[in-house]
């Protein structure tokens, strides 16, 4: 068996916010191509851990070690498709989001007439995810990627994530989103046993 090559190591990570919420003592590793699902209730520290790994936040304690030249792509939960993007740019952005197992018209076809400002929140989310998956990265950080998606959108996303070659850390409440992924359960800022 070929050994898994670790691309990320988080050791003893802590970040406390005003009011005492945050994470404490979190340790984990991620191997090349590995899918990791961060699961836990709201406020458990899933988003905080992603922001720390992305470098958006600095830890109060602990260390984050990345493989040399590691390319990390962070896809936050609420970053919208720009209403200001020209239609051609939005069509290129959405190129990977329109594939479907059914031969029905794409929900993005109306971009030809209306532009991104007419997309629903779920369509905007799918557009951002398609763009992010197409950008090329060694490690993808996804925060609640199935938010605002209908059942067909969640199924399509689940398939795309499973097929993608990049390692991923996905914060989610949807435990069925990444079948076969290693689960890391957070409870009140700690990795739960």
C-alpha positions as CSV (number, residue, x, y, z in Angstrom):
1,X,0.0,0.0,0.0
2,X,1.2,3.5,-0.9
3,X,1.6,5.6,2.3
4,X,-0.6,8.7,2.5
5,X,1.3,12.0,2.2
6,X,0.2,14.5,4.8
7,X,-0.2,18.0,3.3
8,X,-1.6,19.7,6.4
9,X,-1.0,19.2,10.2
10,X,-2.9,21.1,12.8
11,X,-1.6,20.7,16.4
12,X,-3.0,21.9,19.6
13,X,-4.9,24.8,17.9
14,X,-6.7,27.3,20.0
15,X,-8.6,30.5,19.2
16,X,-10.8,32.2,21.8
17,X,-13.2,35.1,21.1
18,X,-14.8,37.6,23.3
19,X,-17.3,35.7,25.4
20,X,-15.2,32.6,25.5
21,X,-16.3,30.9,22.3
22,X,-13.8,29.4,19.9
23,X,-11.7,26.2,19.7
24,X,-9.2,24.7,22.0
25,X,-6.7,21.8,21.7
26,X,-7.7,20.8,18.1
27,X,-5.3,18.5,16.3
28,X,-5.7,16.7,13.0
29,X,-3.9,15.9,9.8
30,X,-5.0,15.8,6.2
31,X,-3.4,13.7,3.5
32,X,-3.2,14.4,-0.2
33,X,-6.6,13.8,-1.8
34,X,-8.3,13.0,1.6
35,X,-11.8,14.2,2.2
36,X,-12.5,15.3,5.8
37,X,-16.0,16.3,7.0
38,X,-16.1,18.7,10.0
39,X,-19.4,18.0,11.7
40,X,-21.0,19.4,14.8
41,X,-23.7,21.7,16.0
42,X,-23.7,25.5,15.4
43,X,-21.1,27.2,17.5
44,X,-18.9,24.1,17.8
45,X,-16.0,25.8,16.0
46,X,-16.2,24.4,12.4
47,X,-16.0,27.8,10.7
48,X,-13.3,29.0,13.1
49,X,-11.1,26.0,12.3
50,X,-11.5,26.6,8.5
51,X,-10.6,30.3,8.9
52,X,-7.5,29.3,10.9
53,X,-6.4,26.8,8.3
54,X,-7.1,29.4,5.6
55,X,-4.9,31.9,7.4
56,X,-7.8,34.4,7.8
57,X,-7.5,34.1,11.6
58,X,-4.4,33.6,13.7
59,X,-4.4,31.0,16.4
60,X,-3.9,32.0,20.0
61,X,-2.0,28.7,20.6
62,X,-0.9,25.8,18.5
63,X,0.6,25.3,15.1
64,X,-0.5,24.8,11.5
65,X,2.0,23.2,9.2
66,X,1.5,23.0,5.4
67,X,3.3,21.1,2.8
68,X,5.7,23.3,0.8
69,X,3.9,25.1,-2.1
70,X,0.5,23.9,-0.9
71,X,-2.3,25.6,-2.8
72,X,-5.3,26.2,-0.6
73,X,-8.6,27.5,-1.9
74,X,-11.1,28.8,0.7
75,X,-14.8,28.9,-0.4
76,X,-16.7,30.9,2.3
77,X,-20.4,30.1,2.8
78,X,-21.9,33.4,1.6
79,X,-19.7,34.9,-1.1
80,X,-22.1,35.7,-3.9
81,X,-21.6,35.6,-7.7
82,X,-21.1,39.2,-8.6
83,X,-24.1,41.0,-10.2
84,X,-21.6,43.2,-11.9
85,X,-19.8,40.4,-13.8
86,X,-20.4,40.6,-17.6
87,X,-22.6,37.8,-18.9
88,X,-19.7,36.2,-20.7
89,X,-17.6,36.0,-17.5
90,X,-20.6,34.5,-15.6
91,X,-21.1,31.9,-18.3
92,X,-17.4,30.9,-18.0
93,X,-17.7,30.9,-14.2
94,X,-20.7,28.6,-14.4
95,X,-19.3,26.3,-17.0
96,X,-18.9,23.4,-14.6
97,X,-22.1,24.0,-12.7
98,X,-24.5,23.2,-15.4
99,X,-23.8,19.5,-15.9
100,X,-26.7,17.4,-14.8
101,X,-27.7,13.8,-14.8
102,X,-31.0,14.8,-16.4
103,X,-31.4,16.4,-19.8
104,X,-33.5,19.3,-18.5
105,X,-32.5,22.9,-19.2
106,X,-29.9,24.3,-16.9
107,X,-31.1,26.8,-14.2
108,X,-28.3,29.0,-15.5
109,X,-29.7,29.3,-19.0
110,X,-31.5,32.5,-18.0
111,X,-28.1,34.2,-17.5
112,X,-28.1,34.7,-21.2
113,X,-31.0,37.1,-20.8
114,X,-30.9,38.3,-17.2
115,X,-27.4,38.2,-15.7
116,X,-26.3,37.0,-12.3
117,X,-28.6,39.4,-10.4
118,X,-31.5,37.1,-11.2
119,X,-30.0,33.9,-9.8
120,X,-31.5,32.4,-6.7
121,X,-29.3,31.9,-3.6
122,X,-29.0,28.2,-4.4
123,X,-28.0,29.0,-8.0
124,X,-25.4,31.5,-6.8
125,X,-24.0,28.9,-4.4
126,X,-23.7,26.4,-7.2
127,X,-22.0,29.0,-9.4
128,X,-19.4,29.8,-6.6
129,X,-18.8,26.1,-6.0
130,X,-18.3,25.3,-9.7
131,X,-15.9,28.1,-10.0
132,X,-14.0,27.1,-6.9
133,X,-13.7,23.4,-8.0
134,X,-12.4,24.5,-11.4
135,X,-9.6,26.8,-10.0
136,X,-7.2,24.0,-9.1
137,X,-6.0,23.6,-5.5
138,X,-4.3,20.9,-3.4
139,X,-6.6,21.6,-0.5
140,X,-10.2,23.0,-0.6
141,X,-11.9,24.5,2.4
142,X,-15.6,24.5,2.1
143,X,-18.0,26.0,4.7
144,X,-21.5,24.6,4.5
145,X,-21.3,24.1,0.7
146,X,-24.8,22.5,0.6
147,X,-26.5,25.5,2.1
148,X,-29.3,26.9,-0.1
149,X,-29.1,23.9,-2.4
150,X,-32.2,21.8,-3.2
151,X,-32.0,18.0,-3.2
152,X,-30.8,17.7,-6.8
153,X,-28.2,20.4,-6.1
154,X,-27.0,18.5,-3.0
155,X,-26.7,15.2,-4.9
156,X,-24.8,16.9,-7.7
157,X,-22.5,18.6,-5.3
158,X,-21.9,15.3,-3.4
159,X,-20.9,13.6,-6.6
160,X,-18.6,16.5,-7.7
161,X,-16.8,16.6,-4.3
162,X,-16.3,12.8,-4.3
163,X,-14.9,12.9,-7.8
164,X,-12.6,15.8,-7.2
165,X,-8.9,15.0,-6.7
166,X,-8.1,17.7,-4.2
167,X,-8.0,17.1,-0.5
168,X,-10.9,18.8,1.3
169,X,-12.0,20.0,4.7
170,X,-15.7,20.5,4.6
171,X,-17.7,22.0,7.5
172,X,-21.2,20.6,7.2
173,X,-24.4,19.7,9.0
174,X,-25.2,17.3,6.1
175,X,-23.4,14.1,7.2
176,X,-24.4,12.4,3.9
177,X,-22.7,15.0,1.7
178,X,-19.3,13.3,1.6
179,X,-19.8,9.5,1.8
180,X,-16.6,7.8,2.8
181,X,-15.0,10.9,4.2
182,X,-13.2,10.9,7.5
183,X,-15.4,12.5,10.1
184,X,-14.0,14.9,12.6
185,X,-16.6,15.8,15.2
186,X,-16.4,19.1,17.0
187,X,-18.3,19.8,20.2
188,X,-18.0,23.1,21.9
189,X,-14.7,23.8,20.3
190,X,-13.1,20.5,21.0
191,X,-12.5,17.4,18.8
192,X,-15.1,15.0,20.1
193,X,-14.1,11.4,20.7
